[in-house]
Amino acid sequence: MSKLDSKIPAGPLKDKWKNHKDHMNLVAPNNRDKIDIIVVGTGLAGGSAAATLAEQGYNVKAFCYQDSPRRAHSIAAQGGINAAKNYQGDGDSTYRLFYDTIKGGDYRAREANVYRLAEVSANIIDQCVSQGVPFGRDYGGQLDNRSFGGVQVKRTFYAKGQTGQQLLLGAYSAMSRQIGKGRIKMYNRHEMMDLVIVDGKARGIIARNLVTGEVERHSAHAVVIASGGYGNVYFLSTNAMGSNVSAAWKIHKKGAYFANPCYVQIHPTCIPVHGTQQSKLTLMSESLRNSGRIWVPKKHEDSVAIREGKLRPENIKEEDRDYYLERRYPAFGNLVPRDVASRAAKERCDAGFGIENNDTKEGVYLDFSTEIMKKGREAAIEKHIHNPTDQQLYDLGKSWVEEKYGNLFVMYEKITADDPYKTPMKIYPAVHYTMGGVWVDYNLQSTIPGCFVIGEANFSDHGANRLGASALMQGLADGYFVLPYTIADYLSADIRTGVIPTDSGSFDEAEKGIKDKIDFFINNKGTHSVDHFHKKLGHIMWNKVGMGRTPEGLREAIREIEEVRNDFWKNVKVPGDNDGMNTELEKAFRVADFLELGQLMAIDALHRNESCGGHFREDHSTPDGEAERDDVNFKYVGAWEYQGADINQEVLHKEDLIYDNIEVKTRSYK
């Protein structure tokens, strides 16, 4: 029997969440101020959870390593947030959002969690509008929607290309109100270093003040991890450079199972890598695929000429362009899911048609010329301009595109010095989001009692591939509308517990472990920087645990990562001391965790002998290069249990995925 109890409620799918809420234990309002809750991470998931729990009357201690919650990486989400409102009247519904999410995740997500996500999605929009989030609106004042990959309806609400920022400001304003009331105690520039377990329950954390270097003890009746994903294990990713896995990995080493670590999303619309000294990548929003067409030259010699600077893309005739997504996937075209679009770009570049003059010749075009002229013609008709010139059409169409995506175009031009209104954007896939994460049950509780995990830090809602605009949806759903109910059921037994003391042996042991590791890093007489090892890890991960994976490459990766990890502990050099700010010391802890996680990711990818979503095994593909799932042997969540320093010894636990309300079939977007 599996050690994993998902606690999925009985009954019809559409009634599970309602019935579950109706029968959960509650904490009465007059008892909530007797209970402390720690929230680690203050992005959309953590910020919304902290604000809601404090509003309910709990004492919340919120931790972020940034100088303000406003700097959480959620701010970088550009394109939008999904919700099944059906404002466009084009056939959307809760069930269709549920179905698209399950299908987009290649049938590797838990049915009950995904339906709940779709069910509460509509509430998120109402909540955010009431907070003043400036969503885009149509001419009549109705909230506007646009399409994202993997769907055939318009369900994505947006605020130009700043949706994540605006949503985060909404959550931050709700947090600020509670900070002002004294219900949230905010710990900026603090990083969680370890979880403290007392009598089998999560009862606090060890944190380090990143300004003073002081190691601190903080207790609570429950701990919520909302620390985001682990894409920076690849070194180069679209994540902020500070994004890391450490909070999630620390609880993994204390007993929380880590699920599906090999499920990594490669986003198709990133500005291509330009050099070996680059430290991060920049994402161009998926919303641009609503209006842009992706292509490469049909002729190999044209691709070579473009790379050599002898030919401009705008001078290539229409008949000499290969709009390969429209050719291969006519039903969805440029709006296929991210994993499909990314692999198609890789296939064209591997075949020699890449257009970027970088080391790997990897890059494709995202072209807006067709949309500019189309919208220009529509605007000319509206303005009763008869026989408009091409320049008039261009100007009118450019104004429409500018209104929808202007800040994204400005950002692209500042980075590349190319005007994307005239010259097609250069894009190529890059690591973006991680679907794997800490295993949680239906209540969002990990295998450690009292330790809850929300947002990208958990595994629960996206299966093997996340549809665009669903990350913001999950983060806010967990924080505003799911966790506040489920954590109360757990905390109802703690109203007589009293304040958790921090002078126990459990806190002593955890603090000593952290201080010993700090002493090691500061005093180790190594010869290489932290980034030296991080780059070596990233190179292995991208080349062997990236878009295309083979058994041979994965075995090599497992061995090579272990070698890098052993070298790290012998030869890492951390300058400075611990009595103040030391960013290299911060990175050392994070890279140590990435090295262990990277090895587990390769182990998980080698174990999963199938292709599904973002996990593409080249030895498990169809003749035309599509993913080939094995539903007989791998229709389960793979959750790994930590067994000590040797990552090869981690134990796999399986949670079978049962689909009673949806037909499991081969994904097709043709």
Secondary structure, 3 states (H helix, E strand, C coil): CCCCCCCCCCCCHHHHHHHHHHCCCCCCHHHHHHCEEEEECCCHHHHHHHHHHHHHCCEEEEECCCCCHHHCHHHHCCCCEECCCCCCCCCCCHHHHHHHHHHHCCCCCCHHHHHHHHHHHHHHHHHHHHCCCCCCECCCCCECCECCCCCCCCCEECCCCCHHHHHHHHHHHHHHHHHHCCCEEEECCEEEEEEEEECCEEEEEEEEECCCCCEEEEECCEEEECCCCCHHHHCCCCCCCCCCCHHHHHHHHCCCCEECCCCEEEEEEECCCCCCCCCCCCECCHHHHHCCEEEEECCHHHHHHHHCCCCCHHHCCHHHEECHHHHHCCCCHHHCCHHHHHHHHHHHHHCCCCCCCCCCCCCEEEECHHHHHHHHHHHHHHCCCCCCCHHHHHHHHHHHHHHHHHHHHHHHHHHHCCCCCCCCEEEEEEEEEECCEECCCCCCECCCCCEEECHHHECCCCCCCCCCCHHHHHHHHHHHHHHHHHHHHHHHHHCCCCCCCCCCHHHHHHHHHHHHHHHHHHHCCCCECHHHHHHHHHHHHHHHCCCCECHHHHHHHHHHHHHHHHHHHHHECCCCCCCCCCHHHHHHHHHHHHHHHHHHHHHHHHHCCCCECCECECCCECCCCCECCCHHHHCEEEEEECCCCCHHHCEEEEEECCCCCCCCCCCCCC
